């Protein structure tokens, strides 16, 4: 009874944490942009800082555990029982998370945060598809029906027209800025120089009312770049989380410290972001001339820590809960971000938005209730079917491990000072 209450308390705490951090990310990203909704800083530098923070936290905690147990630091990255391929497999989610984080910045140059957070619910569809065809997870008929309705509602919301004029304006400004800062001039413009140049040149660019009206009508009828970015991001995030959860738990992963695993994951995250910065000539030249933190403001600085702690929280959820717990917990973000957008970003939803948004939330509720009602028969996973020491019923919301491995590792997170005596219990 006490253990059940403790598990429930941990679940509520993890859900509240990911909801709080995730709800802050979109507003912070928007607030970190300039008045034209473009970024004066390089988004890749934010990701480098966030990945470095995550790597440093996990690496230091790993060293602490190894020191208490009298083990070598090299054991973080390699063990006698693990091959080089076992180490390199962490590069896959590292690469996928790198792409997903970078896409997130550019999505908000095309979509309002309220629309973006609703369309992000497509991740339920992408995750369900990957669950079915990669992990052979079975879903009930009610769940498939809710997924189909959710998809139709999201398609309807994708034509939300309240942001269309702004999206076109953003695209024109982006094209114009690229035209005036192209590599042909071989001149890197820092944020303060760019602001001066924009003040001098941007007012000369106009668009006629008739042309804008025609463009608006066209924008309502088709998907824009923001919609494509949302779909790509959802599939990338879904695959990354599924793959990450698999290597967190398979082949004795539940017995390995989450700090060791995250150290390897975030090391690759730092690597891919740094390589992007160094190989992209425009990025490299700008950092060389203007500095790494050129264009930063208070919101972009806070965003670094928000992204870092989101990553750490998601890893804990994938390790000790499951991917669907993460997805369904973050749906509360939808309400929070929409409310914030209406009151602070001046977002004016249309009637279609008010009609479709509740349908999205109701579909998510039906999907979740159906999972709870048919947990034993509705979801089954083969993540660890060859591990004779593991009794793991994943997507039914149960994580029962022999000899208390999960409980020991949760204690490790809460009281890492006593982890040395608990960690190797089998």
C-alpha positions as CSV (number, residue, x, y, z in Angstrom):
1,X,0.0,0.0,0.0
2,X,2.8,2.4,0.9
3,X,4.7,1.4,-2.2
4,X,1.6,2.0,-4.4
5,X,1.1,5.5,-2.9
6,X,4.8,6.3,-3.4
7,X,4.6,5.2,-7.1
8,X,1.5,7.3,-7.5
9,X,3.2,10.3,-6.0
10,X,6.2,9.9,-8.3
11,X,3.9,9.6,-11.3
12,X,2.1,12.7,-10.4
13,X,5.3,14.5,-9.8
14,X,6.8,13.5,-13.1
15,X,3.7,14.5,-15.0
16,X,3.5,17.9,-13.2
17,X,7.2,18.5,-14.0
18,X,7.0,17.7,-17.7
19,X,3.8,19.7,-18.1
20,X,5.3,22.8,-16.4
21,X,8.6,22.6,-18.4
22,X,6.9,21.8,-21.7
23,X,4.3,24.5,-21.3
24,X,7.1,27.1,-20.8
25,X,9.1,26.0,-23.8
26,X,6.9,27.3,-26.6
27,X,6.2,30.7,-25.0
28,X,9.9,31.1,-24.2
29,X,10.8,30.3,-27.8
30,X,8.4,32.8,-29.1
31,X,9.5,35.5,-26.6
32,X,13.1,34.9,-27.5
33,X,12.5,35.9,-31.1
34,X,12.4,39.5,-32.3
35,X,9.4,41.6,-33.3
36,X,9.4,39.9,-36.7
37,X,9.3,36.4,-35.1
38,X,12.8,35.6,-36.3
39,X,15.8,34.8,-34.1
40,X,18.6,37.2,-33.6
41,X,20.6,34.3,-32.1
42,X,21.6,30.9,-33.6
43,X,19.2,28.3,-32.4
44,X,21.9,25.6,-32.6
45,X,23.8,27.5,-29.9
46,X,20.9,27.1,-27.5
47,X,20.8,23.4,-28.2
48,X,24.6,23.1,-27.6
49,X,24.3,24.8,-24.2
50,X,21.3,22.7,-23.2
51,X,23.0,19.4,-24.3
52,X,26.2,20.4,-22.5
53,X,24.2,21.1,-19.2
54,X,22.5,17.7,-19.5
55,X,25.8,15.9,-20.2
56,X,27.6,17.7,-17.3
57,X,24.8,16.9,-14.8
58,X,24.7,13.2,-15.7
59,X,28.5,12.8,-16.0
60,X,29.1,14.4,-12.6
61,X,26.5,12.1,-11.0
62,X,28.0,9.1,-12.7
63,X,31.4,10.0,-11.4
64,X,29.9,10.3,-7.9
65,X,28.4,6.8,-8.1
66,X,31.6,5.3,-9.5
67,X,33.7,6.9,-6.7
68,X,31.4,5.6,-4.0
69,X,31.7,2.1,-5.5
70,X,35.4,2.2,-6.2
71,X,35.0,1.7,-10.0
72,X,36.7,3.2,-13.0
73,X,35.3,6.2,-14.9
74,X,35.8,4.3,-18.2
75,X,32.9,2.0,-17.1
76,X,30.5,4.8,-18.0
77,X,31.3,4.4,-21.7
78,X,32.3,0.8,-22.0
79,X,32.0,-2.5,-20.1
80,X,33.6,-5.9,-20.8
81,X,30.2,-7.2,-21.7
82,X,29.4,-4.3,-24.1
83,X,30.8,-4.0,-27.6
84,X,31.5,-0.8,-29.5
85,X,28.2,-1.2,-31.3
86,X,26.4,-1.1,-27.9
87,X,28.0,2.3,-27.3
88,X,27.3,3.7,-30.7
89,X,23.6,2.8,-30.6
90,X,23.2,5.9,-28.3
91,X,24.1,8.0,-31.3
92,X,20.7,7.3,-33.0
93,X,18.5,9.0,-30.4
94,X,21.2,11.7,-30.0
95,X,20.9,12.5,-33.7
96,X,17.1,12.4,-33.7
97,X,16.7,14.6,-30.6
98,X,19.2,17.1,-32.2
99,X,17.0,17.3,-35.3
100,X,13.7,17.6,-33.3
101,X,15.1,20.4,-31.1
102,X,16.3,22.4,-34.1
103,X,13.0,21.9,-36.0
104,X,11.1,23.2,-33.0
105,X,12.6,26.6,-33.3
106,X,11.7,27.1,-37.0
107,X,8.1,25.8,-36.5
108,X,7.2,28.8,-34.5
109,X,8.3,31.2,-37.3
110,X,5.3,29.8,-39.3
111,X,2.7,29.0,-36.6
112,X,1.3,30.6,-33.5
113,X,2.2,28.7,-30.3
114,X,-1.5,27.8,-29.7
115,X,-1.8,26.3,-33.2
116,X,1.6,24.6,-32.9
117,X,0.8,22.9,-29.6
118,X,-2.5,21.6,-30.9
119,X,-1.0,20.2,-34.1
120,X,1.8,18.6,-32.0
121,X,-0.9,16.2,-30.8
122,X,-0.2,14.5,-34.1
123,X,2.5,12.8,-32.1
124,X,-0.1,10.4,-30.7
125,X,-0.8,9.3,-34.3
126,X,2.8,9.0,-35.3
127,X,3.6,7.1,-32.0
128,X,0.7,4.7,-32.5
129,X,1.8,4.0,-36.1
130,X,5.3,3.3,-35.0
131,X,4.1,1.2,-32.0
132,X,2.0,-0.9,-34.3
133,X,4.5,-1.6,-37.0
134,X,7.8,-1.5,-35.1
135,X,7.0,-2.8,-31.7
136,X,3.9,-4.9,-32.8
137,X,1.8,-3.2,-30.1
138,X,-1.9,-3.9,-30.4
139,X,-4.6,-1.2,-30.0
140,X,-8.3,-1.6,-29.3
141,X,-10.9,-0.6,-31.9
142,X,-11.9,2.3,-29.7
143,X,-8.3,3.6,-29.7
144,X,-8.0,3.3,-33.5
145,X,-11.3,5.2,-33.8
146,X,-10.1,8.0,-31.5
147,X,-6.8,8.2,-33.5
148,X,-8.7,8.6,-36.8
149,X,-11.0,11.3,-35.3
150,X,-7.9,13.0,-33.9
151,X,-6.2,13.0,-37.3
152,X,-9.3,14.5,-39.0
153,X,-9.5,17.2,-36.3
154,X,-5.8,18.1,-36.7
155,X,-6.2,18.3,-40.5
156,X,-9.0,20.7,-39.9
157,X,-6.9,22.7,-37.5
158,X,-4.1,22.8,-40.0
159,X,-6.2,25.2,-42.0
160,X,-6.5,27.6,-39.1
161,X,-6.5,30.9,-40.9
162,X,-5.9,33.3,-38.1
163,X,-2.1,33.0,-38.5
164,X,-2.0,32.9,-42.3
165,X,-1.3,36.6,-42.9
166,X,1.4,36.5,-40.2
167,X,3.0,33.4,-41.7
168,X,3.2,35.0,-45.1
169,X,4.7,38.1,-43.6
170,X,7.3,35.9,-41.8
171,X,8.2,34.1,-45.0
172,X,8.6,37.3,-46.9
173,X,10.8,38.7,-44.2
174,X,12.9,35.5,-44.0
175,X,13.4,35.5,-47.8
176,X,14.2,39.2,-47.7
177,X,16.7,38.8,-44.9
178,X,18.3,35.8,-46.7
179,X,18.5,37.8,-49.9
180,X,20.3,40.6,-48.1
181,X,22.6,38.4,-46.0
182,X,23.3,35.7,-48.6
183,X,26.7,34.2,-49.0
184,X,27.3,36.2,-52.2
185,X,28.2,39.2,-50.1
186,X,30.5,37.1,-47.9
187,X,29.6,39.5,-45.1
188,X,28.4,38.3,-41.7
189,X,25.9,40.6,-40.0
190,X,25.7,40.5,-36.2
191,X,22.4,41.0,-34.4
192,X,23.0,44.7,-33.6
193,X,24.0,45.4,-37.2
194,X,21.1,43.5,-38.5
195,X,18.6,45.6,-36.5
196,X,20.1,48.8,-37.9
197,X,19.9,47.4,-41.5
198,X,16.4,46.1,-41.1
199,X,15.2,49.5,-39.8
200,X,16.7,51.1,-43.0
201,X,15.6,48.5,-45.6
202,X,12.5,46.7,-44.4
203,X,10.1,49.6,-44.7
204,X,10.8,49.8,-48.4
205,X,9.3,46.3,-48.9
206,X,5.5,46.4,-49.4
207,X,2.8,44.0,-50.6
208,X,-0.4,45.2,-52.2
209,X,-3.7,44.5,-50.4
210,X,-5.0,42.5,-53.4
211,X,-1.9,40.4,-53.5
212,X,-2.0,39.8,-49.7
213,X,-5.7,38.8,-49.9
214,X,-5.0,36.4,-52.7
215,X,-2.0,35.0,-50.8
216,X,-4.2,34.6,-47.7
217,X,-6.8,32.7,-49.6
218,X,-4.1,30.4,-51.0
219,X,-2.6,29.9,-47.6
220,X,-5.9,28.8,-46.1
221,X,-6.2,26.1,-48.8
222,X,-2.8,24.4,-48.5
223,X,-0.3,23.3,-45.9
224,X,2.5,25.6,-45.3
225,X,6.0,24.9,-44.2
226,X,5.0,25.0,-40.5
227,X,2.6,22.1,-41.0
228,X,5.3,20.0,-42.7
229,X,7.7,20.8,-39.9
230,X,5.2,19.7,-37.3
231,X,4.6,16.3,-39.0
232,X,8.3,15.7,-39.5
233,X,9.0,16.7,-35.9
234,X,6.3,14.4,-34.6
235,X,7.6,11.3,-36.4
236,X,11.2,12.1,-35.4
237,X,10.3,12.6,-31.8
238,X,8.1,9.5,-31.7
239,X,10.9,7.3,-33.2
240,X,13.5,8.9,-30.9
241,X,11.4,8.2,-27.8
242,X,10.5,4.7,-28.8
243,X,14.1,3.8,-29.6
244,X,15.4,5.5,-26.5
245,X,12.9,3.7,-24.3
246,X,13.9,0.4,-25.9
247,X,17.6,0.8,-25.2
248,X,16.9,2.2,-21.7
249,X,15.2,-1.1,-20.8
250,X,16.4,-3.8,-23.1
251,X,19.5,-6.0,-22.7
252,X,19.8,-5.3,-19.0
253,X,19.3,-1.6,-19.4
254,X,17.1,-1.4,-16.4
255,X,20.0,-2.6,-14.3
256,X,22.3,0.1,-15.7
257,X,22.3,3.5,-14.0
258,X,20.2,6.1,-15.9
259,X,23.1,8.5,-15.3
260,X,25.5,6.3,-17.3
261,X,23.0,5.9,-20.1
262,X,22.2,9.6,-20.3
263,X,25.9,10.5,-20.3
264,X,26.4,8.5,-23.5
265,X,23.2,9.9,-25.0
266,X,23.9,13.6,-24.3
267,X,27.5,13.2,-25.4
268,X,26.3,12.4,-28.9
269,X,23.8,15.3,-28.5
270,X,26.6,17.7,-27.9
271,X,28.6,16.2,-30.8
272,X,25.9,16.6,-33.4
273,X,25.1,20.1,-32.5
274,X,28.8,21.2,-32.4
275,X,29.5,19.5,-35.8
276,X,26.5,21.4,-37.3
277,X,27.9,24.7,-35.9
278,X,31.4,24.0,-37.2
279,X,30.5,22.6,-40.7
280,X,27.9,25.3,-41.5
281,X,30.0,28.2,-42.9
282,X,27.5,30.9,-42.1
283,X,27.1,29.7,-38.5
284,X,30.8,29.3,-38.0
285,X,31.6,32.8,-39.4
286,X,29.0,34.5,-37.3
287,X,30.2,32.9,-34.1
288,X,33.8,33.8,-35.0
289,X,32.9,37.5,-35.7
290,X,30.0,38.2,-33.3
291,X,30.5,35.7,-30.5
292,X,28.7,32.5,-29.4
293,X,25.9,34.3,-27.5
294,X,25.2,37.1,-30.1
295,X,21.5,38.0,-30.2
296,X,20.7,36.4,-26.8
297,X,18.1,37.9,-24.5
298,X,16.8,36.8,-21.1
299,X,14.2,34.5,-22.6
300,X,16.7,32.6,-24.8
301,X,18.9,32.2,-21.7
302,X,16.1,30.7,-19.7
303,X,15.1,28.6,-22.7
304,X,18.5,26.8,-22.4
305,X,17.8,25.5,-18.9
306,X,14.1,24.7,-19.8
307,X,15.2,22.5,-22.7
308,X,17.9,20.9,-20.6
309,X,15.5,20.0,-17.8
310,X,12.8,18.8,-20.3
311,X,15.4,16.3,-21.7
312,X,16.4,15.1,-18.2
313,X,12.7,14.7,-17.2
314,X,11.8,12.8,-20.4
315,X,14.7,10.4,-19.9
316,X,13.4,9.6,-16.4
317,X,9.9,9.0,-17.7
318,X,11.2,6.7,-20.5
319,X,13.3,4.8,-18.1
320,X,10.8,4.2,-15.3
321,X,7.5,4.8,-17.0
322,X,6.8,4.6,-20.7
323,X,6.4,6.7,-23.8
324,X,2.6,6.8,-23.7
325,X,2.8,8.2,-20.1
326,X,5.0,11.0,-21.5
327,X,2.7,11.7,-24.4
328,X,-0.6,11.7,-22.5
329,X,0.9,13.8,-19.7
330,X,2.0,16.5,-22.0
331,X,-1.5,16.9,-23.5
332,X,-2.3,19.2,-20.6
333,X,0.2,21.6,-22.2
334,X,-2.3,22.2,-24.9
335,X,-4.7,24.0,-22.6
336,X,-1.9,25.9,-20.8
337,X,-0.2,27.2,-24.0
338,X,-3.5,28.1,-25.7
339,X,-4.6,30.1,-22.7
340,X,-1.2,31.9,-22.5
341,X,-1.2,32.7,-26.2
342,X,-4.7,34.3,-26.0
343,X,-3.8,36.5,-23.1
344,X,-0.1,37.3,-23.8
345,X,0.4,36.9,-27.6
346,X,-2.8,38.5,-28.7
347,X,-3.9,35.3,-30.4
348,X,-7.5,35.4,-31.7
349,X,-8.9,32.0,-32.3
350,X,-11.5,31.5,-35.0
351,X,-14.8,29.6,-34.6
352,X,-13.2,26.6,-36.2
353,X,-10.5,26.6,-33.6
354,X,-13.0,26.6,-30.7
355,X,-14.9,23.7,-32.4
356,X,-12.0,21.6,-33.2
357,X,-9.8,22.1,-30.1
358,X,-12.3,20.3,-27.7
359,X,-12.5,17.4,-30.2
360,X,-8.7,17.0,-30.0
361,X,-8.9,16.9,-26.2
362,X,-11.9,14.5,-26.1
363,X,-10.1,12.1,-28.5
364,X,-7.1,12.1,-26.2
365,X,-9.3,11.4,-23.2
366,X,-11.1,8.5,-25.1
367,X,-7.7,7.1,-26.1
368,X,-6.5,7.2,-22.5
369,X,-9.6,5.8,-21.0
370,X,-9.7,2.9,-23.5
371,X,-6.1,2.1,-22.6
372,X,-7.0,1.9,-19.0
373,X,-10.1,-0.2,-19.6
374,X,-8.3,-2.7,-21.9
375,X,-4.8,-2.4,-20.5
376,X,-4.1,-6.1,-20.3
377,X,-5.5,-7.0,-23.7
378,X,-5.1,-3.7,-25.5
379,X,-1.3,-3.2,-25.2
380,X,1.4,-5.7,-25.3
381,X,5.1,-5.1,-26.0
382,X,8.1,-7.3,-26.8
383,X,10.8,-5.0,-25.6
384,X,12.3,-7.4,-23.2
385,X,10.9,-10.8,-24.0
386,X,14.4,-12.4,-24.0
387,X,15.3,-11.1,-20.6
388,X,14.5,-13.9,-18.2
389,X,15.1,-11.7,-15.2
390,X,12.5,-9.2,-16.2
391,X,8.7,-9.3,-15.8
392,X,7.7,-6.2,-17.8
393,X,4.2,-5.3,-18.9
394,X,4.9,-2.0,-20.5
395,X,2.0,-0.2,-22.1
396,X,-0.7,-1.4,-19.6
397,X,0.8,1.1,-17.2
398,X,2.6,-1.6,-15.1
399,X,6.3,-1.8,-14.5
400,X,6.8,-4.7,-12.2
401,X,10.5,-5.6,-11.9
402,X,11.9,-8.7,-10.0
403,X,13.8,-7.9,-6.9
404,X,12.8,-4.2,-6.9
405,X,15.2,-2.9,-9.6
406,X,12.9,0.0,-10.5
407,X,12.2,0.9,-6.9
408,X,15.9,0.9,-6.2
409,X,16.7,3.2,-9.1
410,X,13.9,5.6,-8.3
411,X,15.4,5.8,-4.8
412,X,18.7,6.4,-6.6
413,X,17.3,9.5,-8.2
414,X,15.7,10.8,-5.0
415,X,18.6,10.0,-2.7
416,X,21.7,9.4,-4.7
417,X,23.9,9.5,-1.7
418,X,22.7,6.1,-0.7
419,X,22.8,4.7,-4.2
420,X,26.0,2.8,-3.9
421,X,24.5,0.1,-1.7
422,X,21.3,-0.2,-3.7
423,X,22.3,0.0,-7.3
424,X,23.5,-3.6,-7.9
425,X,20.8,-5.4,-6.1
426,X,19.4,-8.2,-8.3
